[in-house]
Amino acid sequence: MAAKRVRGNSWRHVGAEAKWGRCYSTLSDKAVDEPCKTSLYDFHVKCSGKMVPFAGFLLPVSYGGESIAASHLHTRKHCSVFDVSHMLQTEIRGKDRLEFLESLCTADLQNLEDNKSVLTVFTDSITGGILDDLVVTKTALGYLHVVSNASRRYQDQLLMIKAQKRALLAVQGPDAAQVLNSLVDVDLEQLPFMTSTLATVGDVPRCRITRCGYTGEDGVEISVSGDKAEHLAGLMLQSSNVKMAGLGARDTLRLEAGMCLHGSDIDHTTTPVEAGLSFVI
């Protein structure tokens, strides 16, 4: 499918599944019967992941005999790796990219520094309700990197076209920086919260590392080529303090940290003010 250009912008999807039509039809917002698999599906099965359908994908809710509570506490004490490749990753390019995205969300991207990230929302033009919440990174390389919700994949794809296979790993917990410092070629001490950079992780080049997360803990999200995701996860699991964690722990961790989930705590009928997200306006 050719990339669509509007007002000098080129849009490029970087999703968890190259054939995103398997998850959601390009002609409707209804999920098809067969869920998609992320790049780490076989790895999860090898790790005894209990696979469940979630937002059009098969993802682990937990692993082996470890309870969700045990996984939750391990993340709070040490470090866990979450496969969040179901999230929609998008690159927006073109000379009008800032004006274009500012017309859709509430962020002040013109005044955002390069390699900084911001939490923002798409809002309904009539009601002001939240259509989706997303993190936008203004890279120093001339494009915007956007991470938005899997459950809103089709609606967000109406704005941006062309999928590629890309994975997203969330490395979360107080030991996250210590675990990653021996693997990355950048100084994570110089990467504060909501800041992003390209780095080599282990022997995997051109990984985008963003200091953020959805657990209330310190950590990063690593965007990596889908064919390198399992290798990268394996490198991190070589540390005795690192475990894989699933959807169950991710949900309890974000609840404990007071973080909203679109479709559960917020939706198009909820304004940012009502959701306690006035800071994104």
C-alpha positions in Angstrom: 0.0 0.0 0.0 1.5 3.4 -1.0 2.0 6.0 1.7 -0.6 8.7 1.6 0.5 12.4 1.5 -1.5 15.3 2.7 -0.3 18.9 3.0 3.3 17.8 2.6 3.1 15.1 5.3 4.1 11.5 4.9 2.7 9.0 7.4 4.3 5.7 8.2 2.8 3.1 10.5 5.1 1.0 12.7 2.7 -1.6 14.2 3.1 -4.9 16.0 1.9 -6.8 13.0 2.9 -6.0 9.4 -0.5 -7.2 8.1 -2.7 -5.1 10.4 -5.7 -6.0 8.3 -5.7 -9.3 10.2 -6.5 -7.4 13.3 -8.8 -4.8 12.1 -10.3 -4.3 8.6 -9.4 -1.2 6.8 -13.1 -0.8 6.0 -14.6 -1.2 9.4 -13.6 -0.9 13.1 -14.7 -4.5 13.9 -12.0 -6.9 14.9 -11.8 -10.1 12.9 -12.1 -13.6 14.4 -8.4 -14.4 14.4 -6.3 -12.4 16.9 -2.9 -11.2 15.8 0.4 -12.4 17.3 3.2 -10.1 18.3 6.8 -10.8 17.4 7.3 -12.4 20.8 4.4 -14.8 20.7 6.5 -18.0 20.4 8.9 -16.6 23.0 5.9 -16.2 25.4 4.8 -19.8 24.8 8.4 -21.0 25.5 8.3 -19.0 28.8 5.0 -20.7 29.8 2.9 -17.6 29.1 -0.8 -18.0 29.6 -2.0 -16.5 26.3 -5.3 -14.6 26.2 -7.0 -12.4 23.5 -6.6 -8.7 24.2 -7.4 -5.8 21.9 -7.1 -8.0 18.8 -3.9 -9.7 19.9 -2.8 -12.8 21.8 -0.8 -11.7 24.8 0.3 -13.3 28.1 -1.8 -12.5 31.2 0.8 -14.2 33.4 3.6 -16.8 33.2 3.8 -20.4 34.5 2.8 -20.8 38.1 3.6 -17.3 39.1 0.5 -15.3 40.3 -0.3 -11.8 39.1 0.3 -10.6 42.6 3.8 -12.1 42.7 4.6 -10.6 39.3 3.3 -7.2 40.5 5.5 -7.3 43.6 8.6 -8.4 41.6 8.2 -5.4 39.3 7.9 -3.0 42.3 11.0 -4.6 43.9 13.2 -5.5 40.9 12.5 -5.4 37.2 10.1 -6.9 34.7 9.8 -6.9 30.9 6.4 -6.4 29.4 5.5 -7.1 25.7 3.5 -4.1 24.7 4.0 -4.6 20.9 0.2 -4.5 20.5 0.4 -0.7 20.9 0.3 1.2 17.6 3.6 2.9 16.8 3.6 5.6 14.2 6.2 7.9 12.6 4.9 11.2 11.1 7.1 12.9 8.6 6.9 15.9 6.5 7.4 19.7 6.7 3.9 20.2 8.2 4.1 17.3 10.7 3.9 19.6 13.8 1.0 21.6 12.6 -0.8 18.4 11.4 -0.6 16.6 14.7 -1.3 19.7 16.7 -4.6 19.9 14.8 -5.5 16.5 16.2 -4.2 16.5 19.8 -3.8 18.9 22.7 0.1 19.0 22.8 2.2 22.1 22.1 4.6 20.3 19.8 6.1 23.5 18.3 7.7 24.4 21.7 8.6 20.8 22.7 12.4 20.3 22.7 13.9 17.7 20.4 14.0 14.2 21.8 11.4 15.0 24.4 8.2 13.1 24.9 4.7 14.3 26.0 1.5 12.6 27.0 -1.4 14.0 25.1 -4.9 13.1 23.9 -7.0 13.1 20.7 -10.2 14.9 21.5 -13.7 15.0 19.9 -14.1 18.3 18.1 -17.7 18.7 19.3 -17.8 17.2 22.8 -14.2 17.5 23.9 -14.2 13.9 24.9 -11.1 11.7 24.8 -10.8 9.7 21.6 -7.4 8.3 22.6 -4.4 9.0 24.8 -1.0 8.8 23.3 2.7 9.6 23.8 4.4 11.8 21.2 8.1 12.0 20.9 9.6 14.9 18.9 12.8 13.3 17.5 15.9 15.3 16.4 15.8 13.3 13.2 12.9 15.2 11.6 9.9 13.0 12.5 7.4 12.4 15.3 7.2 9.0 17.0 3.7 8.3 18.3 2.6 5.4 20.6 -1.2 5.0 20.9 -3.6 2.4 22.1 -4.2 -1.0 20.4 -7.9 -0.7 21.1 -8.0 2.4 19.0 -5.8 1.0 16.2 -8.3 1.4 13.4 -9.4 4.9 14.3 -5.9 6.1 14.6 -5.0 4.4 11.3 -7.6 6.6 9.6 -4.9 9.4 10.1 -1.8 7.4 9.1 -1.1 4.6 6.6 1.4 1.8 5.9 2.3 -0.8 8.5 5.7 -2.3 9.4 6.6 -5.0 11.8 7.9 -3.4 15.0 7.9 -4.6 18.6 7.7 -2.6 21.8 9.2 -3.8 25.1 8.5 -2.0 28.4 11.3 -2.6 31.0 9.9 -1.5 34.3 11.1 -1.5 37.9 13.7 0.1 40.2 16.4 -2.1 38.8 15.6 -1.3 35.1 18.3 1.3 34.6 20.9 -0.9 36.3 19.9 -3.9 34.1 20.1 -1.8 30.9 23.2 0.1 31.6 25.4 -2.9 30.7 23.5 -3.3 27.4 23.1 0.1 26.0 25.6 2.5 24.4 24.1 5.6 25.9 24.2 6.9 29.5 20.7 6.4 31.0 21.5 8.9 33.7 21.4 11.5 30.9 17.9 10.3 29.8 15.4 11.8 32.2 11.7 11.0 32.3 9.8 11.5 29.0 13.1 11.8 27.0 13.9 9.7 24.1 17.0 8.6 22.0 18.2 6.1 19.5 20.6 3.6 20.9 22.2 0.2 20.4 20.9 -2.3 22.9 23.2 -5.4 23.2 24.0 -5.9 19.6 20.8 -4.5 18.2 21.2 -1.1 16.6 18.6 1.7 16.1 16.4 0.9 19.0 14.3 3.9 20.2 14.5 4.1 24.0 12.0 6.4 25.8 12.1 6.9 29.6 8.5 6.3 30.4 6.1 3.5 31.4 2.7 2.5 32.6 3.5 1.0 36.0 4.4 3.9 38.2 8.0 2.7 38.3 11.2 3.9 36.7 11.8 2.3 33.4 11.9 2.6 29.6 10.0 1.5 26.5 12.2 0.1 23.7 10.9 0.1 20.2 12.8 -2.5 18.2 12.6 -4.3 14.9 10.2 -7.3 15.3 12.8 -9.8 14.2 15.1 -8.7 17.0 12.6 -8.6 19.8 13.0 -12.1 21.2 16.8 -11.8 21.1 16.6 -8.5 23.0 14.2 -9.9 25.6 16.6 -12.8 26.1 19.5 -10.5 26.7 17.6 -8.7 29.5 16.4 -12.0 31.1 20.0 -13.0 31.6 19.9 -10.8 34.7 18.7 -12.7 37.8 16.6 -9.7 38.8 14.5 -9.7 35.6 11.4 -11.6 34.8 8.7 -11.5 32.1 5.4 -10.0 33.3 2.0 -10.1 31.6 -1.2 -8.2 31.2 -2.5 -9.0 34.7 0.4 -7.4 36.5 0.5 -4.5 34.1 -3.2 -3.8 34.9 -2.8 -3.9 38.7 0.4 -1.9 38.6 -1.2 0.9 36.6 -4.3 0.9 38.8 -2.1 1.2 41.9 -0.3 4.1 40.3 -3.6 5.8 39.4 -3.1 5.6 35.6 -6.1 5.6 33.2 -6.9 3.0 30.6 -8.9 4.1 27.6 -12.1 2.1 27.2 -12.2 1.3 30.9 -11.6 4.5 32.9 -11.9 7.1 30.1 -13.5 7.2 26.6 -15.0 9.7 24.2 -17.6 10.8 26.8 -14.9 11.8 29.2 -13.1 15.1 28.9 -9.5 15.6 30.0 -10.6 17.7 32.9 -13.1 15.1 34.1 -10.3 12.4 33.8 -7.9 14.4 36.0 -5.7 15.1 32.9 -6.0 18.9 32.8 -2.2 19.0 32.4 -2.4 17.6 28.9 -4.5 20.6 27.7 
